[in-house]
Structures are given as C-alpha cells and as structure tokens.
Amino acid sequence: MSRQAVSGAEHPIVSGFHPDPSICRVGEDYYLAHSSFEYFPGAPIFHSRDLVHWKQIGNILDRRSQFVPGAGTASGGIYGPTLRHHGGRFYYITTNVYDSRGQLIVSAEDPAGEWSEPVFVREALGIDPDLCWGDDGECYLSWTGGVAGSDLKGILQARIDPDTGEMKGEPYLVWQGTGLAACEAPHMHRVGDHWYLMLAEGGTERGHSVTFARAEHPEGPWEACPSNPVFSHRSTALPVQNTGHADLVQTADGEWAAVYLAVRPRGFTPQFHVLGRETFLAGVDWVDGWPVFDEHRYDFTPDDTTFLDDFASDAWDLRWLAASSEPDAVAERTGKGLNLRDPGDGSPGLLCTRVRDLRWSAEAEFEDTGRFVLWLDERHWYGLTCENGEVRAEARLSGATALLGSAPAPEGPLVLRIEAVEPDAKTLTAIGPDDIVLSVKNGEDFVELGRLDGRYLSTEVATGFTGRMLGVRAVGGGSLLREYRYRPTE
C-alpha cells in the first residue's frame, strides 16, 4: 500500500518493539541500536544516511557466548544500552539481567559484521550503562545502580578500560536527577565547553521525561537545567506518550538531534499501547547553553514494513527471533519450508517477528499442523492451532485459556490468519486499541473463528517491557511452515 508523509512527532522512525535507542555517527553514516530483552538474537542495529530511514544491518548479540539465556522469563534479558564509536571501533554496552557478571561490553570494527566476545565490568551492578571518552582519552562508565561490596547507590561513574572491563579508579556518585521516580538511563556528551548528562526520569510510563545537567568536567560537579524536564508529554492529550530515555547525536552538518522511546496508546481511557516502546526522532537546538527539543523538525515517508518469507534461503532473515531460545533450536530451514520443533529448553518454543504497525494482517501457511499466535508473554496471547483435524481459536489471559471457536481442518495447505482491525465497539468503555481477528482459509475465503478486544494484549494490562510479537511453533512432534506473510493495512 502507498505510504504518505508523516510528522516525526507522531510516527516512529523505527516502529514496533524497539526500545531504549542509542545512536552514534561516523562520517555520513548513522547507527542505531536497541535493547531486546528475552529475544535472541539480541540488540538489533540499524544504519541510516538521513536519520529518518533506517535499515537493519544485524543483531549485535548473535552468539550464545555473548548472551547468556535465562529461564524463559518475560521482560528479562538485554536492558538499556549505549552504542558509541571511538578509536576506529564500535562499542556496545548493556545489561543482561540474566547474568550476574556486571555490565557487558562488546566491540567491532564493522557494525554489520561480527562483534567480539563480551568483557564484563564486574563491580558495576545495575542497569542502563553508558560509555564516553574524555579529552584525555579516559573512558568513563556511568550506570544506574550500585557497586559490588559498597553501599553506593544511584547514578554512578568510574573510569574503566573498555577492552578489559577493568575499573581504573573507585566509583563515585554523580547527579541524582530532579527527584522524579526512576532516575536512570544516563548518557554523557561533550557539547561546546560543557559536558552534558542526560537522564530518563518519571518511569517509562506516562510520566516519562528527559532531564539534563551540565559540568565542566566528566566527573562534575553537575548543574541542573533550570527548565527540567526538558522534554516530556506527561499530562497532555498528545497521541504519542511515555516520551523519554533519549540519546543525542551531532549530525553531519553540525546540527543536533535526539532519538527517544515513546508509545502510541489508543482506545478509551486510560488508553492502551500494544506495540511496545518505539523509537522516535527530534531535532535539538541549544539555547543559553541548554537543549530544546524540536519534535516537529523531521517529516518523512515511513518505510514499508511488508515481510514475506518462503524459506528458500538457508540464512535467517534478521527479523526472525526466538523467545528465550534460538532460531536454530526452534526451527530448521530446509530450502522448501521451515521445520518447526520443540526445542526442549523450557522456552515457549516460538519463532517470532515484531509487529510493526497499528493495523496489519499476517498469514502463516503450514503443510497440515501448526500454531500461529499473537504473543505478549506466556500468560497473554491469542492464537490459532491446527491438530487432530481441527483448527481452534484460543485466548490465554492471566493464566486462563478460553476456546473462542473451532472448525474442521481444510483440505490441502493450511493458512492461518491473524489481523488487527478497527475495534467494533458499541459503548465508549468497549473501545480498545484494536480488535484481533483469528481466521482460517477454507477454499477461497477466510472463516472467522474468533474476534477479541486487543486491550488484553497491551502493556497496560499485561505489564512488562516488550511489545506484541507474531509467533509460529510446532504442534506435536513437529510442523512444516511453507510461507509467512505480513503486511500493514493502515
């Protein structure tokens, strides 16, 4: 379908579940990386030449030696990262909350190539680490949390060797924010004569905000911006909410911009966001030595999110992920389809792609048996299952599973469809973010087996840090997936 120009204030530059953005520039090239929680491969990385059109070039954590798995815990795994370039190398630092070895650092000369084995900053306990290099070449680690064997808590900083993870001095407390909830996600940048420390405050919900302080030296002391928070949508009726967790980049022409996470809630109050936290873009001006966000600076035509995979290639498309497992454990690409299997590792056994749009349609074509689900976590999903000659539409909410409808399995290929459509509501309180329609193809037509309010697959209902995923999995001893199709319909 055709795409029309949109305002960057209302549309993400990277849609769907892509939270905690961190950005850097090398020459004319921009690179953007994210957190990814329990999904593997982890830490998607994108490239752009204009800041508004982005292409995924890899997943930074694509080997299990880099990413210790958890026990299938939803919203665990890889938390807020920082991506930087220094001395001819890219550095990505993050927290794997499944791993007790402290902050994790990997590096690479080519961001689209192979990233190194990780080193760990073992003394730094907490989340949301940041790296920056001072004028003297020293590398500064800032993070949210504590220090092993110490009573220090808050936004902390220490000099480190980023290639070994060794601390080169004692950690110390830095600026503690403005007093709002959840002071976290530090990023430090040199702009002109000052160092600037930006934080996320207010929690990653409706009160989310960006706050700033500045200093003459990386260690401080820090002076708070008199107009903090410098950026927030809290207590507004704007269609984009939860704005925060920002990072800065100086553009190739010397201007400044910021990426930040936000959500697009829909439906009747209190509204519901379903895609997770997405990545947005704003311009930044410097007025009297402080940043002013201009979220209306960039207009663009969104990239097409259509995706079709017939599994003819031996290589995985970068969009495929496994929930708390690995794609190769969940499925085998045969060149003629995808053999799905139970990985036997305690995970949900799902091979997933992110939902990228508010309105969309997706189809999974199996040979005869299989499961196709719209997934938030193990306790919140809607799906279709074909086994024993029957197709069932089901919903699982807070641990209870309900049968919505069923039909005999069709002759020939099995095509299961899940769609997000406009809500069909008779009262205000019934207006959710969307309706989810579950159907099976019978001849030339699709037969609807279930239709559910989409609010129950939202963060406001299910909680957590992730967004909706579309997943396929094996039924019984295994299933053969012939083709997967996804397209936006808005």
N, C-alpha and C positions, 0 to 999 in steps of 0.2 A: 504494500500500500504506500501511497505517496506520503512524504513527510513534509511538514510545514515548519517555518522558522518559529522558534520559541524563545522566551526570555530565560536567561540563566538564573534569574531569581526564582523561577517556578519549575524548572526542569533540570534534572541532574546531568552532569557530563558523563558519569558512569552510573547507569541505573541498576536497580536491584541491589541485592545484599553485597555491598562493597563499602564497609565502614572504615573509620579511623584512617583517613587518607594521609599519606606523606609524600611530598613532592621534592624533586630536585631538577636542576637544569645543567646540561653540559653542552656548551655552544648553542646551537639552534634546536637542540633536542631536549624534550621534557620527559621525565619518567615519574610514574605514579604507582605507589604500592599501598597495600591494604592489610588489615587483619583478616582472618578467615576462620577462627575458632576451631571446631572439631573436624572441619572438612579437609581432605587430603586429595591431591597435592595442595599445599597451603601457600598463602601470601601471593596472590595474583599481582603481576606487574604489567603496566601499560606504558605505551610510548605515544607521544604526540609532537607535532610541529607547531600547533596553533593554540594549545591549551583547551580546546573545546571538542576536538575529535580525537578519540583515543582507541588504540588497537592493543589488545592483549598480546604480549610477546613471550609470556612464560608464567610459570609459578616458581617462586624463588625456592621454596622448600618442597622439593620433589623427590627426596630420598628419605627413607625412614631413619637413617643415621642423622638426619638434620631435625627430624620432627618426631619425638617420642610419642607414641599413641597413648590415649587414655583408656578408660573403661567404657567408652560409648557415652560419656557424659555430655548432654546437650549444653551448648554455650561455654564449654571448656576449650582448651587448646590455645590457639595463637591469638593474643590480645594486641593492643595498640602498638604500632611500630614507628620507626623513623627510617627513612631512606636518604642517604647522603652520598656525595661524590667527593673524594679527597685523594690527592696524590696519584691520580690515574686509576683509582679503584672505586667501585661502588660498595657501600656498606649498608647492610640492613640489620637493624637491631630490634628485637621484640621480646615478649614474654610468652613462654609456653607454660601455662598454669598447671599442666600435667607433670612438669619437670621441676624438680627441687634444686637444680643447679644454678639458679640465678638467671640474669639476663643473657639472652642468646644473640651472638653476632655471627653473621656470615658475610662473605665479600666475594666480589667478582670483578674482572676487567670488562667483561661483556655482560650487560644486564640480561640479555636474551640467551646467554649461554649457561654453563654450569657454575653454580655457586659453591663456595667452599664448604668443607665440614665446619660445624659450629665451634666457636670458643665461648666460654661462659664467664660472666662476671659473678663469681660465686657469692661475694659478700653483699651484693645488691639484691635485696629481696623486695619484691613488689611488682608493679606493672608500669606500662607506658614509658619505656626508656627512650632517651634522646641522645644523639651524639652531635658535637660540634667541635671545631678546631679553632683555637685562639690564634692571635697574631704571632705568638711564639712557637706555633706548631703543636702545642699541647692539645690532647684530645680530652674533652670534658664529657662525662656521662652525667645526665640528670634523669631522675626517675621518681615515681610515686611509691612510697612505701617505707621500708626500714632497712636496717643494716644487721647482718648476722652478728650476734653477740653484743649488740648495743641497744640502748633504749631510744635511739634517734628514730623519729617518725615524721613523715610529711614529704615535701618536695626536697629531695636530697641531691647532692652533686659530689663528684670526685673526679680527679684526673685518672685516666686509665691508658693502657696500651691496647688499642682496639684489635691488634693482631694476636694477642695472647689472652686478653681478658683480665690481665693483672692490674690491680689498683696501684697507683704511683703516689698516693697520699691518703690521708684519712678523709672519709666522707664528712660533709658538713651540711647543715640546713641552709636552704635559700628561702626566697619569698614564699609565703604561705597563702597567697591569694587574698580575696576580698572578704572572706568569711562565708561565702555561699557553700552549699553542700558539694561534696565530691570534688575537691580541688585535685586535679590530675592532669595527665597528658601534657607535660612540659615540652616546649620546643624553643631553642635558643637560636637567634640570628643576629648577625652584625649588620647594622644599617647606619651609614654615616659614622658619627662619632660615638654612637652608643651600641651596647648590647641590649637586645630586647628578649624578654622571657614571656612567652605566651602560654596560658593555661586554659583548660576546659574547667568550668565550674557550673554548679547548679544541678548536676546529674545529667545523664544522657536522655532525659525525658523532656517534658515541656519547658522546664526551667533552664535548659541548657544554654550556656553563654561562653563567650570568649573574653578573657581578661588579659591585660598587659602590664608589665613593669619594665623599667629600663635601668641600666647601670653603665658605668664607665669601664668596668672590668667584668669578665665572665663570673667571677666569684661574688659580685655585688659590691657594696650594698645596693638593694633594689628600691627604686622609687615607683610607686603605683601610679598608673594613669588616672588622672582626676576624673575622667569620664567613663570609668569602668562600670559595667561591662561594655566593651567597645562594640560588641556585636551580639544580638540575641533577638529571637522572635517571641520570647515569652510574653504572655498576656496580650497577644494580638490575634486577629482573625485571619492572618495570612495563611494561604494554602500549604505552605511549607513550614514545618515546625521542627523543634528539637535541634536547632542550629548550634553547632559548636565543634570542638575537637579539630581546630583548624591548623594549617601549616602554611608558611609563606614561601614564595619563590620570586626572585627578581627575573623579569622577562628579558629576552634577548635585546630589546630596545631600551632597557634601563628602567622600565616601569616595574610595579609590584603587583602581585596577585596573591590570592589565598584560595586554597581548597578547604572544604569543610564538610562534615557529615550533616545530614538532615533527613527528615522523613516527610512523606506525603499522606497525612491522615485523611480519611474520608468517612462519610456516613454521619448519622445523627450523634449528638453529644454523648460521650466525650470524644468521639471520633476514634478511628482505628487505622493504624498503619500496618501493612501486610508484607511489604517487600523488604523489610529490614531497613537499616540505615544506609543511605545512598550518598554519593559524592557530588557536591555542588562546587561552583566556582564564583568568585567575586573579584573585582578589582580592589586595589588598596592605594589610597593616597596618604601622604604624610603631611599632617597639618600641625604646626607648632611642635614638631618632634614626636607626634603620636599617630598611630594608624587610624584611618577612617575607611570602613568597608563600603564598597560600592557594588552591591549585588546586581545592579541593573546594567553593568557595563558590557556584558557579553551576551549577544544574541547569536543563535546558531540553529542549524537544522539537525535534529537528533539522528544519530547513526541507526541504521536498520538492525533490529535485533533478531530477525528471522534466522532460524537454525534448522538445518536438515542434515541428518547423518544416516547413511545407508551401510556404514561399517565396512565399506570396500577397502579402506586403507588399514594398514597394520598399526598405524600410530593413533594414539588418543588425541582427539581434539582437546584444546586447552580448557574448554568449557565443562568437560566431564570431571566430576569429583565423587569421592566416596565418603559417606558419613561414618566417621570413626573407623574407617578401614582404608583399603587401597583399591583403585580401579582394577588392577590385575588380580586381586584376590576375589573380587565380586564378579568379574566377567572376563571372558576371553574373546578377543576379536578374531574371527575366522576368515575374513575376507568375503564371506557370504552372509554375515549376520553376527550377532553377539550372543555367545553362550553365557547366560546368567547362571550363577550358582550361589549356594550358601557358603560364605567364607569361613564359617565355623569359628569366628574370633570374638563372638559376643556383641558384634556391632549390629545395626539394623539391616545390614546386607543390601544397602541401597546404592545404586549408581545414579548420580544426581546432576542436574543443571540448575542454575539460578533462574528464577522468574524475573524478567527484566521490565515488565510493563504492567500497567494497571488493568488493561483489558487485553486478553490474549486467548489463543486456542492452541492446544497441544495434543498430538496423537502418538501413540505407541503401537506399532504393528508387530504382533507376535505370530509365531507359527501356529500355536494352539493354546498354550497355557502361559500365564504370566500375571504380574501385578504392576499397576500403574497408580502412583499416589501423588497427591499434593501434600507436601510434608513441611511441618514446622519443627516437631520433635516427636519422640515415640508416643507421647500422650496426646498429640494434637495432629491429626491428619485426616484427609478424605481420600478415598481411593476406589479402584475397580480391580477385582480379582477374577480370573478365569481358571477354574479347575473342576474336574469331575463333570464336564459337560455343562457347566453353569457359569454365568457371569453375575457377580454380586457387586452392588454398590454399597460401600460401608463408610461409616464415620467413627473416628475414635476421639473422644473428648474427655480429658482429665481421667483417663484410665478406663472409661466405659466405651464399649464398641456397640454400635447400632447398625442393623441391616436396613438400608433405605429402599432397596428394590433388587429384583433379580430377573434374569431371562435365560432361556436356553442358549448355549454357545452357538454362534453361527457356523455354517459350513464354510470351509476354506479359511483364508487368513483372518486372524483376529485383530480388529482395530479398536482400541480403546481411546476415548477422547475425554479430556478434561478442559473446561472453558471457564474463564472469569468474565461475567457479563454484568450489565446494569442490574441493580437489585430490583426485584419485583415486590415492592412493599406497599401495604395498604394503610399503614399508620406511620407517623414520624419515628416512633421508637423501634420500628422494624427496618428502618433504613440503615443498612450496613455499608461497608466499603464496596461490596460486590456480592453477587450470587455465584456459587460454583456449581456448574452443571456437569454431571457424570453420565456418559453415554457409551453405547456400543454400536458398531456398524452392523446393520442387517441388510444385506443386498446393497442398494444404492443409498439407503437412508440411515441416519443415526437414530437410535431409540434411547430416549432419556430414561435413566434408571434412578436418578437421584438429583435433587437440587437443594442446596444448603446455603444459609447465610454465611458469608465469608468472614464475619467478625470473629468467629471462633478460631480461625487460623490467623490471628493478629497478635502482635506483641502485647497490646493492652490486655488481652485475655490470657494468652499462654505464658507471658513474660519471656525473658531471655534476651539475647543479643543478636540473634540471627534472623534471617528472613525466609520467605517461602522458597522451597525447592520443589522441582518436579523429579520424581524418582521412579526407577524401574527395578524390579527384583525378581528372583526366581520363585517359582512355586513348585513344591515337591522336590524332586531330585535335580531339577534344572529347567530352564525355559530358553527358547531361542527368540531373540528380538531381531526382526528383519529391518525395521526402519523407525526412526524417531523424527518427529516434525514439530516445530514450534514457530508461531507467528504472532505478531501483535495485531490487535483488531481495533485499536482506538485511533 
